[in-house]
Amino acid sequence: MHDAAHRTSEPLAAPFADAPAEPEISDYAIIGDCRTAALVSIAGSINWLCLPDFSSPSVFAELIDPGRGGSFLVRPAQVFVAKRRYIPNTPVLETTFETETGSAKLLDFFPVVDGVHPMGPMREVLRIIEGGQGEIELGIGIDVQPDYRRSTPRLRHRGELGWCWTWANQILVLRSDVALAPGESGLTGSVTMRRGERRYLSLSYTRSDPAVLPLLGRSADGRLAQTIAWWQEWAGRCTYRGPHREAVLRSAITLKLLTYCLSSAIVAAPTTSLPESIGGDRNWDYRYCWLRDAGLTNNALVRLGYFDEARGFLGWMLHATRLTWPELRIVYDLVGRTELEEVVLPHLAGYRGSRPVRIGNGAFAQRQLDVYGEVAMAAEAVVGAGCSLDAVEARMLAGFGDVVCNQWQEPDSGIWEIRGPQRQYTFSKVMCWAAMDRLLKLHDRGAISLRSSVDRFRRVRQEIEQVIETRGFNQELESYTSELDGDRVDAALLLMACIGYKDASDPRMVSTFRLIHERLGRNGLIHRYEPGYDGFGSEEAAFGICSFWAVDNLAKRGETAAAERAFEHLLGFANDVGLFAEEIDVSTGAAIGNFPQAFTHVGLINVALAIEKSRQEAPPCRD
């Protein structure tokens, strides 16, 4: 699970013989450039890539349409074993292939684009092969399938300029010093590598502009060195120095990779339709930005020392929401659009037969009152780090408070976006309380001016708390409940302690924590709600971040040793390069759902910080 660790694969077959079984979700690693991202399997195949941006159509979708969706592989031509790691404190992926005759390393990355160096392509994926011991033959195959396999590109060879795929106003160019030729599907080729040799494969993309072709050789080596240096400098700013620094840094780098640098929006995940249960139909598109993640995300970024990222994320939120102000939508695309019409792609087979495959997300039409609290929390985190708000931002935040005052008593769809009739969710009331609480604190700091609304906000905060404590707490169960006057629980109730609504040691929180573990816990993991609560027939896996919320409660109660043990247990569910999916199978520990999931990594960071704080605040041991 740590950067320095390698995962060793089972022996794998040659690439152009019998196709290997579909990779597990945990078999993938992410590479990216803060504009888009690719998933690379441990067997050296890029099976997911959308261009030019996270939520653009795919050019490689083998991940969700095996054998037909398109891929880009570099793999030994004989039986081999693979192991991999990230170059420390970077997202540059290093995969080592070993066969009976020799070994080679494959370096996969997106070069950093800093706006200072000479003009380059709009996007580039660079794959560098290094010869190791002995001699090894590698097979190469690239099958481009644009627009989720809905467009047929034209393939042409342009001599020294490389191979070009064109469709609509887009062009994808592969330049390499390895000889390639058209095959049954795309291009294929092979190369024999020996110690000290290097070969390059540069895949570059351009839309609506002249295609700029990057150089290979020393120029490519320079892009590798520049990329490693840039990421290591960025990682070096992390202020966390606790015992789990490698896991925290990997999570921080993953959050940075999922940040769209042109707007500072953070996508929930770079993938769509990886299922919440294998063969099930809860397959959603997560390549968008959810405001419900904002408060905890900015808390993590600020406490790690990444103030610019937190300020940028808040700035994007307040800019993107201007068209709907003073009301908020729950999910936005990379530049702030909210009309994310959900479309089914029936021609795609789905990951391990999990259909339908969806693009877009129908949740955009829901109402979730919790988002007001999240945005207010995100603003408070930024102001607490010493950043200021401009007059328009301050006025917008105050306007959000007015909406909460007018709507907090109404039902909504809740944090879990359960489809169907709206309900009176307890946690939605808690986050409406958080909105009032954080806006009042921002007013007290002088960051915003509530003027005549101060007394109203205080009164509403008190009214919300009274409803939560009388109707959101079940005396017979001795627990807060998912809905007002209800008898079920959900894991979001654990956040009541995480966000400061209730002290984690409060008897009501302790008994709620206990009941959640009894009903939702298994193998040290937490489901987000009780079976059947969402109306779907399939049973989902444990929700990754919910398990971290439970550990956060332990840390905030001062049970540092118990929190540390639980945290170590959860870290064991990361894949070999430290990445988490949305969910975890409680029986097998397998990664389930969209991958990697930003919110799960936010949970990891916040727990590591909570444990470190608990350790520092613990009274000294006495003999």
Secondary structure, 3 states (H helix, E strand, C coil): CCCCCCEECCCECCCCCCCCCCCCHHHEEEEECCCCEEEEECCCEEEEEECCCCCCCEEECCCCCCCCCCEEEEEECCCEEEEEEECCCCCCEEEEEECCCEEEEEEEECCCCCCCCCCCCCEEEEEEEEEEEEEEEEEEEEECCHHHHCCCCEEEECHHHCEEEEECCEEEEEEECCCEEECCCCEEEEEEEECCCEEEEEEEEEECCCCCCCCCCHHHHHHHHHHHHHHHHHHCCCCCCCCCHHHHHHHHHHHHHCEECCCCEECCCCCECCCCCCCCCCCCECCCEEHHHHHHHHHHHHHCCCHHHHHHHHHHHHHHHHHHCCCCCCEECCCCCCCCCCEECCCCCCHHHCCCCEECCHHHHCCCCHHHHHHHHHHHHHHHCCCCCCHHHHHHHHHHHHHHHHHCCCCECCCCCCCCCCECEHHHHHHHHHHHHHHHHHHHHCCCCCCCHHHHHHHHHHHHHHHHHHHCEECCCCEECCECCCCCCEHHHHHHHHCCCCCCCCHHHHHHHHHHHHHHEECCEECCECCCCCCCCCCCCEEHHHHHHHHHHHHHCCCHHHHHHHHHHHHCCCCCCCCCCCEECCCCCCEECCCCCHHHHHHHHHHHHHHHHHHHHCCCCCC
